[in-house]
Amino acid sequence: MIVAKEITELTESPNTPNHTYLLSDKKAKVYAYWNVVDGSFHVMSTKGANFSASRRRFDIIERNVQSINEINTKDPFLKKSRR
C-alpha cells in the first residue's frame, strides 16, 4: 500500500479539499484517509473499497505500507513527499 496526498487542482470546484489516502499500490482501492479540513483519520475498509484515481494527481508520501496499524494516523505529512 501507499500513502498518497492528492494534489489535484480543481478549477471547477476550487474550494474542494485534497485529502491524503492510504491506497493500494495501483491506486485501485482505498483503505483509509486523513481529512485535510480537521485532521481526522478515517478507516474506509480493511479489505479496500473501490477507488478511482482517474483525473487525479498524487504525491506519494510513503511506499510499502503493510497494514493500517503500521502508519502514523496523527500526521502522515512527517515524511518528505516523493513522486
C-alpha positions as CSV (number, residue, x, y, z in Angstrom):
1,M,0.0,0.0,0.0
2,I,1.0,3.6,-0.4
3,V,0.2,6.9,1.5
4,A,-0.7,9.4,-1.2
5,K,-1.6,13.1,-0.9
6,E,-3.9,14.3,-3.5
7,I,-2.6,17.4,-5.3
8,T,-5.3,17.8,-8.0
9,E,-6.2,21.4,-8.9
10,L,-9.9,21.5,-9.4
11,T,-10.7,24.6,-11.4
12,E,-14.4,23.9,-11.5
13,S,-14.6,23.4,-7.7
14,P,-11.7,25.5,-6.2
15,N,-12.9,25.0,-2.6
16,T,-12.8,21.2,-2.7
17,P,-10.1,19.9,-0.3
18,N,-7.5,17.4,-1.3
19,H,-7.2,14.6,1.3
20,T,-4.4,12.1,2.0
21,Y,-5.2,8.5,1.3
22,L,-4.0,5.0,2.1
23,L,-4.3,3.3,-1.3
24,S,-3.4,0.0,-2.9
25,D,-0.1,0.2,-4.9
26,K,-2.1,0.6,-8.2
27,K,-4.5,3.2,-6.7
28,A,-7.5,1.0,-7.3
29,K,-8.5,0.5,-3.6
30,V,-8.8,2.9,-0.7
31,Y,-8.3,1.7,2.8
32,A,-8.3,4.9,4.8
33,Y,-7.9,8.7,4.5
34,W,-6.9,11.7,6.5
35,N,-9.4,14.6,6.4
36,V,-7.4,17.7,5.5
37,V,-10.1,20.0,7.0
38,D,-9.9,18.7,10.6
39,G,-7.0,16.3,10.5
40,S,-9.2,13.3,11.5
41,F,-8.3,9.8,10.3
42,H,-11.0,7.5,8.8
43,V,-10.7,3.8,8.0
44,M,-12.9,3.1,5.0
45,S,-12.4,-0.7,4.7
46,T,-9.7,-3.2,5.9
47,K,-10.3,-5.1,2.6
48,G,-10.2,-1.9,0.5
49,A,-13.1,0.0,-1.2
50,N,-13.1,0.7,-4.9
51,F,-11.3,3.9,-5.7
52,S,-11.0,5.9,-9.0
53,A,-7.7,7.8,-9.4
54,S,-8.5,8.9,-12.9
55,R,-8.1,12.7,-13.5
56,R,-6.4,13.0,-10.1
57,R,-2.8,13.7,-9.2
58,F,-0.9,12.5,-6.2
59,D,2.3,12.9,-4.3
60,I,3.5,9.6,-2.8
61,I,4.4,10.2,0.8
62,E,5.2,6.6,1.7
63,R,5.5,3.2,-0.1
64,N,5.5,-0.4,1.1
65,V,3.0,0.1,3.9
66,Q,1.9,-3.4,5.0
67,S,-1.1,-2.6,7.2
68,I,-3.1,0.3,8.6
69,N,-1.5,-0.4,12.0
70,E,1.9,0.5,10.6
71,I,1.2,4.1,9.7
72,N,1.1,7.3,11.7
73,T,-2.6,8.1,12.0
74,K,-1.9,11.5,13.6
75,D,0.3,13.2,11.0
76,P,1.0,11.5,7.6
77,F,3.0,14.5,6.4
78,L,6.1,14.0,8.5
79,K,8.0,12.3,5.7
80,K,9.1,14.2,2.7
81,S,6.9,13.7,-0.4
82,R,8.2,12.0,-3.5
83,R,6.5,11.4,-6.8
